[in-house]
Amino acid sequence: MARRYKVLDVFTDRVLAGNPLAVVLDAEGLDTAAMQAIAREFNLSETVFVSAPKAAASGDVTHRARLRIFTPGRELPFAGHPTVGTAVLLGLMDGDGMAEFILEEAVGPVHCSFARIGAEAGNARFALPRLPSAWGEGVGAAEAAAALSLDPAEIGFDAHRPSRFTGGVAYDLVPVASLEAVKRARPRGEAFDAAFGASDHPAAYVYARQTVGAGHHYHARMFAPGMGVAEDPATGSAVAAFAGAILAFERPGDGEHRFVIEQGYEMGRPSIIGLTLTLKGGALTAAAIDGGAVIVAEGTLHA
């Protein structure tokens, strides 16, 4: 069967930057094994399969589509750049200048908003379907350093120390003292799996306060070789988890706070991810991720 697909660059406003995403439309009839095989064929960080939603609406907000998300190695219940990219693509296909809708993902319904910024580009924002929570104690500095080919003295800055949070997908979050050290970080085989193997998919989100771009708040890299992703240019699900580290170590006050995270620079794929946190009474009440996406390719999949 012929199925349409599009490729978008996500968390960017220009082609050949950001994180590439394949979106397979007309996904009805594909089983899990077929979707996994197709994701391996595209060999991008994630591939999305779009089908009709199970529900019509939640209140006055329409359910636009149901998504299944795969890395080359496994299915994910939720991911940020597939959500942003698919929301932009569907908004563009619908011909809307601005739109609000729900995407059904395995983690639950994801509330999205879309704004067109060109014939083949737009911005999307989505509310985190699950607020961040800790899933364990972070690893020690020596263990994290060995796993990332760094020195233990380079692990941590200010109040930040290694931590474990999830916003739907579990990550080990590793603060690093300098931008130069982040750039030198490299996963070290068995040491990486030993340090970050407490989840079913060892994944380390490495970050520093120093940035390349002016006005940005953090510089990050994400390594997840167990998911078939040696390094990811932009990782929205990791930013969802990272919100937990910001709350734990930065302790922002009540109100709305926006952070800009840069990622992918070491790969030549600069990506910009927006994170907004809303606190009331000292507690996180809402969080959202935003970014741009642009269509870069399209075709027909014969599978």
Secondary structure as UniProt FT lines:
FT   STRAND          2..10
FT   TURN            15..16
FT   STRAND          19..24
FT   TURN            28..29
FT   HELIX           32..42
FT   STRAND          46..51
FT   STRAND          57..58
FT   TURN            59..60
FT   STRAND          61..70
FT   STRAND          75..76
FT   HELIX           80..94
FT   STRAND          98..105
FT   TURN            106..107
FT   STRAND          108..118
FT   TURN            119..120
FT   STRAND          121..127
FT   STRAND          133..136
FT   HELIX           141..147
FT   TURN            148..149
FT   HELIX           152..154
FT   TURN            158..159
FT   STRAND          163..166
FT   STRAND          170..176
FT   HELIX           179..184
FT   HELIX           189..196
FT   TURN            197..198
FT   STRAND          204..208
FT   TURN            214..215
FT   STRAND          218..224
FT   HELIX           225..227
FT   STRAND          229..232
FT   HELIX           236..250
FT   STRAND          255..263
FT   HELIX           265..267
FT   STRAND          271..280
FT   TURN            281..282
FT   STRAND          283..302
//
